[in-house]
Amino acid sequence: MKLALAITATLLLLGECAAAAQPTTTNTQFAIMRKGEQIGTHSIELRQAGAETTVNSATNVLVKVLFVTAYRYEHTSTERWIDGRLVSLNSVTDDNGTKHKLDLGSTGAGLFVQADGRSTQVDKNIVPASLWNPAIIRQSIALDAVDGKVMPITVVDDGMETITPQAHPAHHFTINGAFKQDVWYDEHGRLVHAQFVGSDGSIISYVLAPTAPTAGACANCQ
């Protein structure tokens, strides 16, 4: 029940803070782990100002074998939401040399997407497959934030678990789409762990790094 309430709040883009006198910012950092070694970082910065929420995220991965770069991945994106609706999304990705650029904007009737030289219109209520937003677990389709494609997804509720080493009680969900992803959200709807299987069969984990909210952050928004 607590997570359901948190998801509802997220769909409204954490509207409790809309009346705050000053903007608030929350930062979340993850270490990306593979075979016991850190291979990258993932960061989420959530800024709220009245009815508007902006989410900046960045992922950087570098895998080396015998001091030679075997794989590199870089992704940055900015989502802008107003009154709980996505109004823009811009992302740039370099997937081991394959580059993607996505620009999404509101057209009133829907959302217009330009990605990798293609243009299309998608439903105005679609949710990007960016895991910071627990609303993803209520969807049957999602927008790929890399190439702009709409993909069908199914979600399995795996129940409550405790995430180590931070001992976070969290709700586990499995998202099946282009590939399988396991995600864990705390009672506030905050992403605290994620995991998927890499192309080589290795397990890739997003491990939450201990961070403190920035000064002035709204306690109800965390």
C-alpha atoms as one frame of an Amber mdcrd trajectory, in Angstrom:
protein
   0.000   0.000   0.000   2.802   2.435   0.856   4.462   1.874  -2.516   1.125
   2.318  -4.315   0.723   5.686  -2.620   4.288   6.599  -3.537   3.642   5.733
  -7.182   0.523   7.879  -7.205   2.573  10.722  -5.791   5.206  10.219  -8.475
   2.573  10.263 -11.206   1.639  13.679  -9.877   5.370  14.416  -9.883   5.539
  14.588  -6.132   2.919  17.311  -5.950   3.309  17.763  -2.207   6.296  19.985
  -2.957   4.527  22.121  -5.550   3.697  24.720  -2.929   7.257  24.935  -1.621
   8.604  28.489  -1.520  11.881  27.517  -3.148  13.005  24.851  -5.630  14.166
  21.544  -4.186  16.790  19.140  -5.459  17.397  15.474  -4.682  20.466  13.572
  -5.925  20.846   9.810  -6.098  24.085   8.070  -7.055  24.748   4.444  -7.981
  27.917   2.443  -8.516  27.566   0.076 -11.489  29.089  -3.272 -10.553  30.128
  -6.320 -12.590  31.871  -9.394 -11.188  32.666  -7.570  -7.962  34.282  -4.581
  -9.688  32.905  -1.117 -10.353  32.640  -0.424 -14.078  30.689   2.809 -14.004
  28.270   5.213 -12.380  24.620   6.200 -12.706  23.297   9.473 -11.322  19.809
  10.953 -10.985  19.173  14.606 -10.180  15.533  15.513  -9.533  14.675  19.216
  -9.367  11.251  20.546  -8.419   9.944  24.081  -8.814   6.206  24.509  -8.367
   4.338  22.266 -10.825   7.488  21.570 -12.855   9.916  18.701 -12.300  13.171
  18.247 -14.195  15.111  14.983 -14.036  18.720  14.836 -15.225  20.312  11.415
 -15.426  23.697  10.195 -16.574  25.191   6.751 -17.072  28.862   6.090 -17.743
  30.300   2.598 -18.188  33.830   1.546 -19.088  34.906  -2.104 -19.248  38.562
  -2.907 -19.778  40.211  -6.257 -20.485  43.987  -6.381 -20.010  44.069  -2.560
 -19.955  42.268  -2.388 -23.317  38.803  -0.831 -23.534  36.383  -3.635 -24.379
  33.162  -1.679 -23.959  32.123   1.927 -23.370  28.643   3.341 -22.769  27.688
   6.957 -22.158  24.140   8.260 -21.804  22.723  11.571 -20.608  19.081  12.603
 -20.559  16.846  15.391 -19.330  13.133  14.855 -18.690  10.781  17.761 -18.023
   7.372  17.171 -16.450   4.572  19.670 -15.732   1.591  18.758 -13.562   2.523
  15.087 -13.777   2.809  14.942 -17.581   5.948  14.486 -19.641   6.444  17.552
 -21.874  10.000  17.082 -23.099  12.823  14.556 -23.171  16.283  15.023 -24.644
  18.962  12.349 -24.611  22.342  11.617 -26.144  23.867   8.137 -26.129  27.120
   6.543 -27.254  26.781   2.770 -27.077  30.298   1.547 -27.783  30.534   3.753
 -30.858  26.892   3.567 -31.946  25.429   7.001 -31.343  21.819   7.983 -30.685
  20.121  11.358 -30.254  16.524  11.765 -29.104  14.380  14.904 -28.834  10.778
  14.734 -27.618   8.340  17.587 -27.259   4.667  18.148 -26.564   2.339  18.898
 -29.508  -0.846  19.263 -27.464  -2.516  16.150 -28.852   0.478  13.957 -28.146
   4.262  13.846 -27.980   6.431  14.310 -31.058   9.612  12.235 -31.128  12.659
  12.757 -33.310  15.266  10.045 -32.888  18.087   8.822 -35.108  16.626  10.532
 -38.168  13.085   9.227 -37.603  10.008  11.203 -36.581   6.896   9.826 -34.914
   4.091  10.778 -32.553   3.375   8.873 -29.345   0.629   8.972 -26.737   0.829
  11.956 -24.393   0.576   9.672 -21.348   3.527   7.445 -22.219   6.230   6.934
 -19.565   9.925   6.687 -20.499  11.711   3.497 -19.511  13.941   5.465 -17.142
  13.831   3.506 -13.923  13.848   6.471 -11.499  10.063   6.703 -11.963   8.140
   3.868 -10.232   5.147   4.646 -12.490   6.880   2.310 -14.962   5.555  -0.696
 -13.031   1.967   0.251 -13.953   2.627   0.404 -17.687   2.105  -2.066 -20.522
   4.227  -0.002 -22.939   7.179   2.335 -22.391   9.289   4.726 -24.427  12.916
   3.746 -24.927  14.832   6.853 -23.835  17.754   5.932 -26.116  16.198   5.407
 -29.566  12.616   6.642 -29.055  10.949   3.329 -29.844   7.749   2.315 -28.070
   8.154  -1.141 -26.567   5.690  -3.504 -24.888   6.557  -4.440 -21.313   5.219
  -6.770 -18.648   5.850  -6.356 -14.930   6.015  -9.031 -12.238   5.601  -8.140
  -8.555   8.272 -10.108  -6.655   7.351  -8.786  -3.192   9.366  -7.137  -0.425
  13.065  -7.841   0.069  16.023  -6.367   1.938  18.738  -4.855  -0.214  22.314
  -5.258   1.021  24.702  -3.809   2.039  22.539  -0.833   3.025  19.820  -3.104
   4.487  17.096  -1.218   2.607  13.631  -2.809   2.779  12.440  -2.484  -0.821
   9.760  -3.718  -3.211  11.145  -5.910  -5.999   9.691  -5.862  -9.521  10.817
  -7.608 -12.703  10.330  -5.623 -15.911  10.330  -7.691 -19.094  10.805  -5.653
 -22.251  13.631  -5.511 -24.782  15.521  -7.304 -22.003  14.793  -8.315 -18.421
  15.473  -5.788 -15.664  14.996  -6.217 -11.920  14.288  -3.063  -9.920  13.764
  -2.309  -6.236  11.919   0.760  -4.866  11.755   1.859  -1.244   8.526   2.874
   0.503   8.860   6.396  -0.893   9.027   5.132  -4.474  12.757   5.874  -4.745
  14.884   3.540  -6.855  17.409   1.866  -4.527  18.709  -1.020  -6.631  18.615
  -2.390 -10.184  20.022  -5.438 -11.902  20.158  -7.009 -15.351  22.172  -9.560
 -17.305  24.759  -8.232 -19.737  25.248  -9.487 -23.286  28.113 -11.687 -22.066
  25.936 -13.288 -19.374  27.462 -11.328 -16.484  25.201  -9.730 -13.860  25.238
  -5.929 -13.883  24.067  -4.294 -10.639  23.284  -0.696  -9.708  24.338  -0.336
  -6.071  23.068   2.709  -4.184  25.800   5.002  -2.896  25.227   6.767   0.436
  24.260  10.376  -0.253  22.587  13.207   1.635  19.844  15.444   0.210  20.913
  18.953  -0.740  20.133  21.814   1.624  16.524  22.899   1.507  15.266  19.658
  -0.012  11.652  18.841   0.776  11.522  15.858   3.144   8.211  14.688   1.625
   9.845  14.485  -1.816  12.391  11.817  -0.879
